Amino acid sequence: MPYKDPAAKRAWELRHRAERVARRHELRRIEAAKQAQPPLSAANIDGTGVLFLPLLTGAALAAYRPKLALGAGGLTLVVAALYKKDWRWWVVGILILALGIFFQWNNNNEKKCS
């Protein structure tokens, strides 16, 4: 083993110096490329398309049970505040609340008319 004999180790390092330097350069280049390209996550994806699903779910919930939609909209706003989400989550929460209020008001008017 070259590392047991200091002279053999030194000779081995001198023979393989170019390979080790090339490998270090390659590893640095790979590391720089990783840092330059941020990891793909939900935060990097445009959130507009991702928020249609909760909005559609909230609209369906508002049509089915307006009181549950009021709770879901309120919960969305609370989560947006606690986790410091961007403005899109606030808009979704407000829209779900508005739909819940609208359908609740509509159901109350239908009951009065009957």
N, C-alpha and C positions, 0 to 999 in steps of 0.2 A: 504494500500500500504506500503511495507516495506521501501521504500525510505523516507517516511514522518517521520518515527520514527527511529532515529539513532540506537537505541538498536536492533530493529527488523531488520534493514538493516544489521547490523554487524552479527547478528545470521544467517540471510539468506546467507550472503557471506561465513560464516564458514561452513554451511551445504553444499553449492554448490561449494566449492573451488576446489575439485577434478574434477568436470565436466568442470569448467571454465579453469583450467589448461590444461586439455586434449583437449579442443576445441582450445585453443591458440596454443598448439603444432601441432594440425592438420592443422590449418590455416598457420602456419609457414612452415610446410612440403609442403603444396600445393603451397605456394608462392615460395619456393625454387625450386620446380619442374618446375614451370612456367618459372623461370629465367634460369634454367639449359637447358631447351629446347627452342631454338630460334623459333620465329613464322615462319611458312611456308610462304614464299613469293617467288616472281620471282627471287629475288637475291639468294635464297638458292637453287633453281632448277638449274641444269646444263644448261647453256644458249645455248649450241650447238644445241640442238633440237629445241629450241624456235626460233633460228635465221634462220632456213631453210625457214620459211614462208616468211619473207621479201626478202630473197635471191631468192626464186622461183618467187615471185611477181615481183621483179626487172628484172629477166630474161625474164619473159613473157612481161613485159613492154618494155624491150629493143628490143624484137623481133617485137612488135607491133608498137611502136613509140620510136625510139632511142633517140630523143631529150628529151622526157619526162624521159627516163631512166637516161640520163645525169643529169637532174635536180633532180631526186629522189636520185641518188647516191651522188650528191653534198649536198643535204639536209640531207642525212643520216650522212655524214661526219661532217656537221656543228652541228647537234644535238649531235653527239658523242663527239664533242669538247666542246660544251656548257654545257652538262650535265655530262661530265667526265665519259663517258661509258668505258667499258673495251675494250680490243683489238679486241674482236669478232665483235663489231659494226663497228670498223674501217675497218676490213677485208670485211664485208658485203658491206659497202659503196664503197670501192675500187673495189670490184668485180662487183657491179652494174655499176659503172662508166666505167670499162673496157669492160663490155658487151655492154653498150651503145655506146662506141667509136667503138667497133668492128662492130656492126650492122650498125652504121652510115657510117663507111668506106665501108662496104659491099654494102649498098644501093647506095652509090656514085659510086662504081665500076660498079654496074649493070646498072646504068643510062648512064655511059660513053660507055659501051659496046653496048648498044641498039641503 
